[in-house]
Amino acid sequence: MKIPFKDKFADAAIVVARPIVNLLMAREIKVITKGEIIPKDREQFIMISNHFNTWDAFVVMKTIKSKIRFLATAIGFLDPGKGFGMKFLARAIPKRVGKPDYIAMKSLYDYLEMGYSIGFFPEGDNTFYGETLEIFKSSGKLIKKAGLDVILVKQQGGYISQPRWADYFAKNGEVHTETLTLLKKEEIKELTPIKINKIIETAIYNNDYDFQREKMIKFNRKARAEGIERLVYYCNNCGGVLTVFGSGDDIVCSKCGKIGHINEYEFIEGNKFDNLVDYNEFQYKKIEEVIASEFVMSVTLNLVNHYRMKNVKLGKYKVRYKDKKLHLSNNISSFIFDLEKIKFPVNTMRGSFSFDYEEETYNFTDIRHQFVIFEMCRYLNGSYKS
């Protein structure tokens, strides 16, 4: 298949932009690589990696020199600046998360016919708490159908450097990557999609706190606990729901006071749990209590226009949660969202949560507590990655 001019232009633009982007990235994180360097003339492949934040695509490209197109969540295109770069420079393939997207799959296979390699993050979302997420079950089918070598770029340290929930990131954090050929196309012929998924899950798994215990990197990050309410919705001291927040480096509960302190190595002092992977596992065990509770928050409600890839702002709303329903109201209008009817919930970026509801896609922005809604939906409705 002939390569369109807009893709040729994007390829040339990427060559020019790459050193600039690397310079900008170096102001935030230092990428330390090991393993293979994938040359320009390498035969086509599928690249997979674990997911830690929006720098991921640039981090993995430090060791990949050949032409590649990435699958990316369609909701990510709603951010005007990011969306422009993804659409016109990176020529990323927008994919609806959690549901069949035949247009995206057609674009993907068109790019394979043009000679491009394909990169994607099997988790589909970056971790809020530092441990690799469940992968999409369709990953193995995609790899099986493509029939190409699978290149793994394993990332470690990115979450610790830039926790997704945090208001402030570390200055000069570190991301360590290792690039290797995970599967040869000859091997893939003999594997089922289920077996491929198991290999992927094992290969990309990472717990950044385990990595940090080995490295013990000291981070320069101010107000290390501020933003923690984006992740922590249950106080492990008094059982308060949506009572935890950050104050400087301290984790504080509005009901019972200080419950922890995040030190310069990003571990928690003064709490039963010294890391957020274990803390999150604990709080999820209390999810039935959370679902039975009542709480209040505020959000900006947007209706997503998929055709134009933009948010249509409906206004700022006060949200009251009770009896598995989100009641949104302001002086003009009101909405009720039944959690058990929400489909395909996605945590997009730090302050954004999107979902499908009665044939429409909504996007909450300016939200400080999206993770609790996501976890309640996940518990009530099951995995959206099946």
C-alpha positions as CSV (number, residue, x, y, z in Angstrom):
1,M,0.0,0.0,0.0
2,K,1.3,3.5,-0.9
3,I,2.2,5.8,2.0
4,P,0.1,9.0,1.9
5,F,1.8,12.4,1.9
6,K,0.5,13.2,5.4
7,D,2.3,10.2,6.8
8,K,5.5,10.9,4.8
9,F,5.3,14.5,6.2
10,A,4.8,13.2,9.7
11,D,7.8,10.8,9.4
12,A,10.0,13.8,8.3
13,A,8.6,16.0,11.1
14,I,9.3,13.3,13.7
15,V,13.0,13.2,12.6
16,V,13.2,16.9,13.2
17,A,11.2,16.9,16.4
18,R,12.8,13.9,18.1
19,P,15.9,15.7,19.4
20,I,13.7,18.6,20.6
21,V,11.3,16.3,22.4
22,N,14.2,14.4,23.9
23,L,15.6,17.7,25.2
24,L,12.2,18.6,26.7
25,M,11.9,15.2,28.3
26,A,15.4,15.4,29.8
27,R,14.2,18.4,31.8
28,E,11.9,16.1,33.7
29,I,13.2,12.6,33.5
30,K,16.5,10.9,32.7
31,V,16.1,7.8,30.6
32,I,18.7,5.1,31.2
33,T,18.6,2.4,28.5
34,K,20.0,-1.1,28.1
35,G,19.4,-4.0,25.8
36,E,18.8,-3.9,22.0
37,I,18.8,-0.8,19.8
38,I,16.2,-1.3,17.1
39,P,17.7,0.1,13.8
40,K,15.8,1.8,11.0
41,D,16.1,-1.1,8.6
42,R,14.8,-3.8,11.0
43,E,11.9,-5.8,9.6
44,Q,8.5,-5.0,10.9
45,F,7.5,-5.8,14.5
46,I,5.0,-5.2,17.2
47,M,6.3,-3.2,20.2
48,I,4.8,-3.6,23.6
49,S,5.6,-1.9,26.9
50,N,4.2,-1.2,30.3
51,H,2.5,2.2,30.8
52,F,3.5,4.9,33.4
53,N,2.6,8.3,31.9
54,T,2.3,10.5,28.8
55,W,6.1,10.4,28.2
56,D,5.9,6.6,27.5
57,A,5.9,6.7,23.8
58,F,9.0,9.0,23.8
59,V,10.7,6.9,26.4
60,V,10.4,3.7,24.4
61,M,11.5,5.5,21.2
62,K,14.9,6.1,22.8
63,T,15.9,2.6,21.6
64,I,13.7,2.3,18.5
65,K,14.8,4.1,15.4
66,S,12.5,2.5,12.8
67,K,9.1,3.9,11.6
68,I,6.3,3.1,14.0
69,R,2.7,4.0,14.7
70,F,1.2,3.8,18.1
71,L,-2.3,2.8,19.2
72,A,-3.6,5.4,21.6
73,T,-6.7,5.9,23.7
74,A,-9.2,8.1,21.7
75,I,-10.0,10.1,24.9
76,G,-6.4,11.3,25.0
77,F,-7.0,13.2,21.8
78,L,-9.4,15.5,23.6
79,D,-6.6,17.5,25.0
80,P,-6.0,20.2,22.3
81,G,-2.2,20.4,22.5
82,K,-1.6,16.7,23.0
83,G,-4.3,15.8,20.5
84,F,-2.6,17.9,17.8
85,G,0.7,16.2,18.3
86,M,-0.8,12.7,18.4
87,K,-2.9,13.2,15.3
88,F,-0.7,15.2,13.0
89,L,2.9,14.5,14.1
90,A,2.9,11.0,15.7
91,R,0.0,9.9,13.5
92,A,-1.2,7.8,16.4
93,I,-4.2,5.5,15.9
94,P,-7.1,6.6,18.1
95,K,-8.7,3.5,19.7
96,R,-11.9,3.5,21.9
97,V,-10.8,1.9,25.1
98,G,-12.6,-1.3,26.2
99,K,-14.9,-1.7,23.2
100,P,-14.6,-3.0,19.6
101,D,-13.2,-0.3,17.3
102,Y,-13.2,-1.4,13.7
103,I,-12.0,1.9,12.3
104,A,-8.9,1.7,14.5
105,M,-8.2,-1.9,13.6
106,K,-8.5,-1.0,9.9
107,S,-6.0,1.8,10.3
108,L,-3.6,-0.5,12.2
109,Y,-3.6,-3.1,9.5
110,D,-3.3,-0.4,6.8
111,Y,-0.2,0.8,8.5
112,L,1.2,-2.7,8.6
113,E,0.6,-3.0,4.8
114,M,2.5,0.3,4.3
115,G,5.5,-1.2,6.1
116,Y,5.2,0.5,9.5
117,S,5.7,-1.3,12.8
118,I,3.0,-1.0,15.5
119,G,3.5,0.0,19.1
120,F,0.9,-0.4,21.9
121,F,0.6,-0.6,25.7
122,P,-1.4,-3.7,26.5
123,E,-2.7,-2.2,29.8
124,G,-4.4,0.6,27.8
125,D,-4.0,2.9,30.8
126,N,-1.2,4.0,33.1
127,T,-1.1,2.9,36.7
128,F,-2.3,5.2,39.5
129,Y,-0.5,3.2,42.2
130,G,2.7,1.8,40.8
131,E,2.0,-1.7,39.7
132,T,1.2,-3.0,36.2
133,L,-2.5,-3.2,35.4
134,E,-4.5,-6.0,33.9
135,I,-4.0,-6.2,30.1
136,F,-6.6,-6.2,27.4
137,K,-7.5,-9.7,26.4
138,S,-7.5,-8.8,22.7
139,S,-3.7,-8.2,22.9
140,G,-2.9,-11.8,22.1
141,K,-5.3,-11.9,19.1
142,L,-3.7,-8.7,17.6
143,I,-0.2,-10.1,17.9
144,K,-1.3,-13.5,16.5
145,K,-3.0,-11.9,13.5
146,A,0.0,-9.6,12.8
147,G,2.4,-12.5,12.8
148,L,5.4,-10.3,13.5
149,D,8.3,-10.4,16.0
150,V,7.3,-8.8,19.4
151,I,9.8,-6.3,20.8
152,L,9.5,-5.6,24.5
153,V,10.5,-2.3,26.1
154,K,10.3,-2.8,29.8
155,Q,10.1,0.4,31.9
156,Q,10.9,0.9,35.5
157,G,11.1,3.9,37.7
158,G,8.8,6.2,35.8
159,Y,5.9,6.0,38.3
160,I,8.1,6.6,41.3
161,S,9.6,9.7,39.4
162,Q,6.2,11.0,38.4
163,P,3.3,9.4,40.4
164,R,0.2,9.8,38.3
165,W,-1.9,11.2,41.2
166,A,0.7,13.8,42.3
167,D,0.4,17.5,41.9
168,Y,4.2,17.8,41.6
169,F,6.7,15.5,39.8
170,A,10.3,14.9,40.7
171,K,13.0,17.1,39.2
172,N,15.3,14.9,37.1
173,G,13.6,11.6,37.9
174,E,14.9,8.4,36.4
175,V,13.3,5.9,34.0
176,H,15.2,2.7,33.3
177,T,14.3,0.7,30.2
178,E,15.4,-2.7,28.8
179,T,14.7,-3.5,25.1
180,L,14.6,-7.1,23.9
181,T,13.0,-9.4,21.4
182,L,10.3,-11.1,23.4
183,L,8.8,-13.4,20.7
184,K,9.9,-14.3,17.2
185,K,7.3,-14.6,14.5
186,E,8.1,-18.3,14.2
187,E,7.2,-18.9,17.8
188,I,4.0,-16.9,17.5
189,K,2.7,-19.4,14.9
190,E,2.8,-22.1,17.6
191,L,1.1,-20.1,20.3
192,T,-2.6,-19.4,21.1
193,P,-3.8,-15.9,21.8
194,I,-4.3,-16.9,25.5
195,K,-0.7,-18.2,25.8
196,I,0.5,-15.0,24.2
197,N,-1.4,-12.9,26.7
198,K,0.2,-14.9,29.6
199,I,3.7,-14.3,28.2
200,I,2.9,-10.5,27.8
201,E,1.5,-10.3,31.3
202,T,4.6,-11.8,32.8
203,A,7.0,-9.8,30.6
204,I,5.5,-6.3,31.2
205,Y,4.8,-6.8,34.9
206,N,6.4,-4.2,37.1
207,N,6.0,-3.0,40.7
208,D,7.9,0.3,40.9
209,Y,8.2,0.1,44.7
210,D,10.0,-3.2,44.4
211,F,12.3,-1.6,41.8
212,Q,12.9,1.3,44.1
213,R,13.8,-1.0,47.0
214,E,16.7,-2.2,44.9
215,K,17.8,1.2,43.6
216,M,16.9,3.5,46.5
217,I,17.0,6.6,44.3
218,K,16.6,9.9,46.2
219,F,14.0,12.2,44.6
220,N,13.8,16.0,44.7
221,R,10.0,16.4,44.6
222,K,8.1,19.1,46.5
223,A,4.8,18.6,48.4
224,R,5.2,14.9,47.9
225,A,1.8,13.9,49.3
226,E,-0.3,16.6,47.6
227,G,-2.8,15.1,45.1
228,I,-3.0,11.8,47.0
229,E,-6.8,12.1,47.1
230,R,-6.8,11.2,43.4
231,L,-5.8,7.7,44.5
232,V,-6.6,7.1,48.2
233,Y,-10.3,7.0,48.9
234,Y,-10.2,5.0,52.2
235,C,-8.4,5.9,55.4
236,N,-6.7,2.8,56.8
237,N,-6.7,4.3,60.3
238,C,-10.3,5.3,60.9
239,G,-12.2,3.9,57.8
240,G,-13.1,7.4,56.5
241,V,-14.3,7.5,52.9
242,L,-12.8,10.4,50.8
243,T,-11.3,11.9,53.9
244,V,-7.6,11.5,52.9
245,F,-5.7,14.3,51.3
246,G,-2.1,15.5,51.1
247,S,-0.5,18.4,53.0
248,G,3.1,19.0,52.0
249,D,4.8,15.6,52.4
250,D,2.2,14.4,54.9
251,I,-0.8,12.1,54.2
252,V,-3.7,13.5,56.3
253,C,-7.2,12.3,57.1
254,S,-9.8,15.0,57.9
255,K,-11.3,12.8,60.6
256,C,-8.3,11.4,62.4
257,G,-5.3,13.5,61.4
258,K,-1.9,12.6,60.0
259,I,-1.7,8.9,58.8
260,G,1.7,9.0,57.0
261,H,4.6,10.9,55.6
262,I,6.1,10.3,52.1
263,N,9.9,10.4,52.3
264,E,12.5,11.4,49.7
265,Y,12.7,7.8,48.5
266,E,8.9,7.9,47.9
267,F,8.1,5.4,50.7
268,I,5.5,6.0,53.3
269,E,6.6,6.4,56.9
270,G,4.3,6.2,59.9
271,N,1.7,4.0,58.3
272,K,1.1,0.2,58.2
273,F,1.8,0.3,54.5
274,D,5.1,1.8,53.3
275,N,3.9,1.9,49.6
276,L,0.8,2.6,47.6
277,V,0.6,-0.7,45.8
278,D,-0.1,-2.5,49.2
279,Y,-2.2,0.4,50.4
280,N,-4.4,0.2,47.3
281,E,-4.8,-3.5,47.6
282,F,-6.0,-3.0,51.1
283,Q,-8.5,-0.2,50.3
284,Y,-10.0,-2.2,47.4
285,K,-10.8,-4.9,50.0
286,K,-13.0,-2.2,51.6
287,I,-14.8,-1.3,48.3
288,E,-18.2,-2.7,49.5
289,E,-18.0,-0.2,52.5
290,V,-17.2,2.6,50.0
291,I,-20.1,1.6,47.8
292,A,-22.4,1.7,50.8
293,S,-21.2,5.1,51.9
294,E,-22.2,8.6,50.8
295,F,-19.8,11.4,49.7
296,V,-19.7,14.7,47.8
297,M,-17.2,16.0,45.2
298,S,-17.2,18.5,42.3
299,V,-16.5,18.0,38.6
300,T,-16.7,19.7,35.2
301,L,-19.1,17.6,33.1
302,N,-18.3,17.2,29.3
303,L,-20.1,15.4,26.5
304,V,-17.6,13.8,24.1
305,N,-18.0,14.5,20.4
306,H,-16.2,11.5,18.9
307,Y,-16.5,12.8,15.3
308,R,-14.6,16.1,16.1
309,M,-12.6,14.5,19.0
310,K,-13.4,17.3,21.5
311,N,-15.1,17.9,24.8
312,V,-18.4,19.8,24.7
313,K,-18.5,21.5,28.2
314,L,-21.8,21.1,29.9
315,G,-20.7,23.0,33.1
316,K,-19.5,22.6,36.6
317,Y,-21.5,20.3,38.9
318,K,-21.7,19.3,42.5
319,V,-21.7,15.5,42.7
320,R,-23.5,13.7,45.5
321,Y,-23.0,9.9,45.6
322,K,-25.6,7.7,47.3
323,D,-27.0,4.2,46.6
324,K,-24.8,3.4,43.6
325,K,-25.8,6.6,41.9
326,L,-24.0,9.9,41.1
327,H,-26.3,12.8,41.3
328,L,-24.9,15.9,39.5
329,S,-26.6,19.3,39.9
330,N,-26.0,23.0,39.4
331,N,-28.3,26.0,39.0
332,I,-29.2,25.1,35.5
333,S,-29.5,21.3,35.1
334,S,-29.0,17.9,36.8
335,F,-27.9,14.4,35.8
336,I,-28.1,11.0,37.4
337,F,-25.6,8.3,36.5
338,D,-26.3,4.8,37.8
339,L,-22.9,3.2,38.4
340,E,-24.2,-0.2,37.4
341,K,-25.1,1.2,33.9
342,I,-21.7,2.9,33.3
343,K,-19.7,1.1,30.6
344,F,-16.0,1.4,29.7
345,P,-14.7,3.6,32.5
346,V,-11.3,5.1,31.8
347,N,-9.0,7.2,33.9
348,T,-7.5,9.5,31.3
349,M,-4.7,11.8,32.5
350,R,-4.5,13.0,36.1
351,G,-7.8,14.9,36.3
352,S,-10.1,13.2,33.8
353,F,-12.5,10.3,33.9
354,S,-14.6,9.2,30.9
355,F,-17.3,6.6,30.5
356,D,-20.1,5.5,28.2
357,Y,-23.7,5.9,29.5
358,E,-26.9,5.3,27.5
359,E,-25.2,5.6,24.0
360,E,-23.3,8.7,25.0
361,T,-19.7,9.3,26.2
362,Y,-19.1,11.6,29.1
363,N,-15.9,13.0,30.4
364,F,-15.4,14.3,34.0
365,T,-12.6,16.9,34.2
366,D,-11.3,19.0,37.1
367,I,-11.9,16.0,39.2
368,R,-9.8,15.0,42.3
369,H,-11.4,11.7,43.1
370,Q,-11.8,9.8,39.8
371,F,-10.1,6.6,41.1
372,V,-12.8,5.8,43.6
373,I,-15.5,6.0,40.8
374,F,-13.4,3.8,38.6
375,E,-12.9,1.2,41.3
376,M,-16.6,1.1,42.2
377,C,-17.5,0.6,38.6
378,R,-14.9,-2.1,38.2
379,Y,-16.3,-3.9,41.3
380,L,-19.9,-3.6,40.3
381,N,-19.6,-4.2,36.5
382,G,-16.5,-6.4,36.2
383,S,-13.5,-5.9,34.0
384,Y,-13.9,-3.7,30.9
385,K,-10.9,-5.4,29.4
386,S,-12.5,-8.8,28.7
